[in-house]
């Protein structure tokens, strides 16, 4: 009986290796992406938005190419950029309608935080209305989330999502992790291996 279990486990491992090798071959024909580069946001007031993203979220103002002849600003930190583009007067329909409503199911960008309580203090320091919640406690991997809006009503989430394992669904070998950035834990098979 023990021998049959070992043989079946060995066959499963060989099948996983074959699948992984097949995926590696196909990877050469896959999408040649590396990472998220930037998020672009329309804004009504570039200075006000720059102040929000630099003071509240810690982004750094960087130079942008002089070829861009429209008003805007580029910000960068945490391995990602935020590009602010000044909206034209007739573009009000491109902004969220309900700037006071904090709905976690709304479109948003999310940033990882190592200090959720410190982020709460920061939001309170700048008198920013936020929604705080914890999800996933019953599964044993609680995620703390903060939702708030930027000056133009776009939703932002701050979370500690590294508490959740990424469990690939037949995609081992296709998930790419930049080696110089934060990476969430990944569940590789039945063991608790992390990479």
ABEGO torsion letter per residue (X at the ends): XAAAAAAAAAAAAAAAAAAAAAAAAAAAABBBBABBABBBBBBABAAAAAAAAAAAAGBBBBBBBAABABBEBBBBEGGBBBBBBBBBAAAAAABBABAABBBAABBBBBBBBABAAAAAAAAAAAGBBBBBBBBGAAAGBBBBBBBBBBAAGBBBBBBBAAABBBBBBGABGABBBBAABBBBBBBBEABABBX
